Amino acid sequence: MKYLFQSIIILCCSLMLSCSNFLDIKPVHSMMPKSLDDFEAVLLGGYPRTDFFFRTEMLTDNVYVNFNSDSQPSQDNERWFTFSSSLVAPGTLTDPIWGRLYKSIFYANSVLDFLKTYDTAPEQQQQYEQIRGEALALRAFCYFYLINFYADVYSEENLNLPGVPMPLTAEDINENANNNKREPIGLVWQQIIKDVEEASTLLSDKRITDRYRFSFQILQLFRARIDLMMENYDSASVFANKVIENYPLADLSGLEERMQKNEGIKATLGYNFGFVDTQLNRELMFFTGGKGNSNLFSYTTGAMKPVEDLLILTKRYGELTDYRQFVYDSFEDNPVESLKTGKTVYKMYANQDLLWYFVGFKASEAYLIYAEAQVRLGNAEPALATINKILASRMRKDHVIQLKAADFKNNAEILNRVLEERRLELAFDGGLRFMDLRRFGKPKIEHIYKDAQVFTLEEGDPRYLMQIPPSEIENSPDMPLNPR
C-alpha cells in the first residue's frame, strides 16, 4: 500500500489548492482539519467514484464478445474476459480496484481517527454522529468488496484462511503501508458487521436524502446482503423486510406511452432515456462507481455484450411481456446492423449526455434477498409471493404471471426460479453476479474468444479469487498470495 498512501498525500495537498470554491479542505496527515465541515469534506472525497466493480462482469456468465462488431475489446478487458491469472498488465504495479478501495478506507480511517479527539459541542452532536456513521459504513463497504474479490468465500471451513489487510487506523502511515498481513477471513467479516451495526445506530435518526451517501435504509439493505453472503438467512430476511416495508417497487407502465409514441419499439429506450430514467429511478437507493452512461456493454460501444441468456429470461413468458426486455434487446431488424451489434444491448443507462453513476444498491435487491433466504429456509410460499411482487412491477399489466408452489416439483426448482430472477434483475449491479457465482460453488464458465478459442474457468477454479497486486507483494514480501 506504500504507493497508495504516497499518492493520497499528493492528492490531499492538491485538494487544498483546488477546493477554494467549495470548502477549505485541509490535507489529511499534513494539516489538521479544524471543523466538522472539514471532516465531512474529507469523507465525501473518500466515496468511490470509479468503476471498481464493473469489470468483474467479464469474469462471469453475463458477458460475451461479438466479433462482428466494428471494434474489439481492449487489451485490459481481454485479460478479464480470458480469465488471466493476473488482471493487471505485465509491468503494472498497481491494481485499480485494490488501490481505490484502500484509498477510501484510508479516508474513512483518517476521519475516524480525528473524530476520536474532536471536542464536540452539544449543537454539533448530530453532525458528528452522521460523519462517524458514514465513515464506518464506507469502511465496511470497502472491506466487503475486498474480501469478496481477493479472498475465498465465507464458510465455516474458510474462516482462518487469508483474507485481506485490515488497517483500522490511519494514525501511522508507515505502519499501515509496510509489511501488511492478511487478516483471517472470519475476522474481516466480523469487522464488517461491527462497523455496519455501529453505523446503523448512529444514522438511525438522521435524514440523508443524497443517494451517493450512506443512510440508515441503505445500511439495512447492506446488512441483508452481508447476511445472505454469510448464509445467515433468518437475519437476512429480517433486514431485507425492513427495506421492503419502506420501498415499494416501481410501476413501469409509463413505458406504454413511449412504446406507442416513438417510431417503433426500438426507440422506446435510446439516446438520453435509459431504463434508469423510468419509474425505476424511485427504487435506486445508492449510486457508486464510475459513470454508468459510459458502460462497457452499451448498444453504441464495443464488442462486449450481455449474453443472450439474459434476453431470453426477459421473454420467458412471451415477446414483449417483460419491460426488462428493453434493457437487453437490440430490436435491430437491419441484417447488416444486427450482425454488427449482436442480439443484445445494455440500456440501463442513457448512452449520451445524462450522467448516472452505477447502481450500488436498489430496492429490488431486498426483495430478492428475502425470497432467496426464505426458500433456503424451506418457506416456499413467502418466497414466491415476493417474486410475484417483482413480476407485477416488471411485467406489462396484461401479461403478469403469478407463480404458485404447485407450479414446481420441489424446493430446488423454486430456488432455481428465484435465482434466475436474481440474475436478471441484478445483472451488472454492484458486481453481484461475480460474488453470487463464488457463493454458488464457483461453477465452470467458458468464454469464446478470438479464433474460436475457448477460455475456461473451471469449477472451483482458484482464479475466482483476484490476485494480490504486485505493489502489495513488493511492499509485503511475506504476504501469502492466492493460488493459481
Secondary structure as UniProt FT lines:
FT   HELIX           2..18
FT   TURN            20..21
FT   TURN            28..30
FT   HELIX           36..46
FT   TURN            52..53
FT   HELIX           54..59
FT   TURN            60..62
FT   STRAND          63..65
FT   TURN            67..68
FT   HELIX           75..81
FT   TURN            82..83
FT   TURN            90..91
FT   HELIX           96..117
FT   HELIX           122..124
FT   HELIX           125..150
FT   HELIX           156..158
FT   TURN            159..160
FT   HELIX           173..177
FT   HELIX           185..203
FT   TURN            204..205
FT   TURN            211..212
FT   HELIX           216..229
FT   TURN            230..231
FT   HELIX           233..244
FT   TURN            245..246
FT   HELIX           252..254
FT   HELIX           255..261
FT   HELIX           265..268
FT   TURN            271..272
FT   HELIX           275..277
FT   HELIX           279..283
FT   STRAND          284..291
FT   HELIX           292..294
FT   TURN            296..297
FT   TURN            299..300
FT   STRAND          304..306
FT   HELIX           308..314
FT   TURN            315..317
FT   TURN            319..320
FT   TURN            323..324
FT   HELIX           325..328
FT   HELIX           335..341
FT   STRAND          357..362
FT   HELIX           363..376
FT   TURN            377..378
FT   HELIX           380..394
FT   HELIX           397..399
FT   HELIX           405..407
FT   HELIX           411..426
FT   TURN            427..428
FT   TURN            430..431
FT   HELIX           432..439
FT   TURN            440..441
FT   STRAND          445..449
FT   HELIX           450..452
FT   STRAND          453..457
FT   TURN            459..460
FT   HELIX           462..464
FT   HELIX           470..475
FT   TURN            477..478
//
